[in-house]
Amino acid sequence: QVQLVESGGGLVQAGGSLRLSCAASGRTFSSYTMAWFRQAPGKEREFVAAITWSGISTYYADSVKGRFTISRDNAKNTEYLQMNSLKPEDTAVYYCAAGSLINAGSRRRVGDYDYWGQGIQVTVSS
């Protein structure tokens, strides 16, 4: 079992920055692909970014590429999402996720991740 807890959300003006953290407890954090998803009101949960267990490879949705950076610290069992140049359309509940059998075909799919955090609100005002 892996428990995930997000922190760092809040209200920010357009153009500002936030850094989300996801603290993991349980076993073998370093063996999981980690990701961030988000869900805006009335919309489906969507992929934001993912990072492989080693941290060497990262992947982003086109909508956040160049503005968001995903990273992880396996020694601290923590994943991060640095969000810069935020836009009102980035407003959503952000979820961190962990998956043990993630590959190129599955890393953007909600259903392929094994564990989820409770979510944290990010609101970007215009």
C-alpha positions in Angstrom: 0.0 0.0 0.0 1.1 3.6 -0.7 -0.5 6.6 0.8 -0.2 9.9 -1.0 -0.8 13.4 0.5 -0.7 16.6 -1.5 0.2 20.0 -0.2 1.0 23.5 -1.6 -2.1 24.4 -3.4 -4.0 27.7 -3.0 -5.0 30.9 -4.7 -2.6 32.7 -7.0 -3.0 35.5 -9.6 -2.5 34.7 -13.3 1.2 34.7 -14.2 2.2 33.6 -10.7 3.7 30.3 -9.4 2.9 27.5 -7.1 4.8 24.4 -6.0 2.8 21.3 -5.2 4.3 18.5 -3.2 3.1 14.9 -2.8 4.4 13.0 0.2 4.3 9.2 0.0 4.3 6.7 2.8 4.4 3.0 2.5 6.7 0.7 0.7 8.9 1.1 -2.3 8.0 4.6 -3.4 11.1 4.6 -5.7 9.7 1.8 -7.8 6.6 3.7 -8.9 6.0 5.9 -11.8 4.6 9.1 -10.3 2.2 11.5 -12.0 0.0 14.6 -11.6 -3.6 14.8 -12.9 -6.1 17.5 -12.5 -9.9 17.9 -12.7 -11.7 21.1 -13.3 -15.4 21.5 -12.4 -17.6 19.6 -14.9 -14.7 18.1 -16.7 -13.0 14.7 -16.6 -9.7 14.1 -14.8 -6.8 14.8 -17.2 -3.1 14.0 -17.3 -0.7 16.8 -16.4 2.7 15.2 -16.0 4.6 12.0 -15.2 8.0 11.0 -14.1 9.7 7.6 -14.2 10.9 5.8 -11.0 14.5 7.0 -11.7 13.5 10.6 -12.4 15.4 10.5 -15.7 12.3 10.7 -17.9 9.5 13.2 -17.7 6.3 13.7 -19.7 3.9 16.6 -20.0 0.5 17.4 -21.4 0.8 19.9 -24.2 -1.2 22.5 -22.2 1.5 22.7 -19.5 4.7 22.0 -21.4 7.3 24.7 -20.8 5.4 26.1 -17.8 5.3 23.1 -15.3 8.1 20.9 -14.1 7.7 17.5 -12.4 10.4 16.1 -10.2 10.9 13.6 -7.4 13.2 13.0 -4.4 13.2 9.3 -3.7 15.2 9.8 -0.5 12.3 11.9 0.8 9.5 9.9 -0.8 8.2 13.1 -2.3 7.1 14.2 -5.7 6.8 17.8 -6.8 5.1 19.9 -9.4 6.5 23.4 -10.0 3.9 25.5 -11.8 5.0 28.8 -13.4 3.2 31.3 -15.6 -0.2 30.0 -14.3 -3.3 30.7 -16.2 -7.0 30.8 -15.1 -7.5 27.6 -17.1 -5.1 25.8 -14.8 -7.7 26.1 -12.1 -8.6 22.6 -10.9 -8.2 20.0 -8.2 -4.7 18.5 -8.6 -4.1 14.9 -7.7 -0.9 13.0 -7.4 -0.8 9.3 -8.5 1.5 6.3 -8.3 1.6 3.4 -10.7 3.6 0.2 -10.7 3.0 -1.0 -14.3 3.1 2.3 -16.3 4.4 2.3 -19.8 4.3 4.6 -22.8 0.8 3.5 -23.6 -0.6 3.9 -20.1 1.0 6.9 -18.4 -1.7 9.3 -19.4 -4.6 7.0 -18.4 -6.3 7.5 -15.1 -7.3 3.9 -14.8 -3.7 2.6 -14.9 -2.5 4.2 -11.7 -2.8 2.2 -8.5 -2.8 4.9 -5.8 -4.2 8.4 -5.6 -4.0 11.4 -3.2 -7.1 13.1 -1.9 -6.5 16.1 -4.2 -5.7 19.8 -3.6 -7.3 22.9 -5.0 -5.4 25.3 -7.2 -7.2 28.5 -8.2 -5.7 31.0 -10.6 -7.5 34.4 -10.7 -7.4 36.6 -13.8 
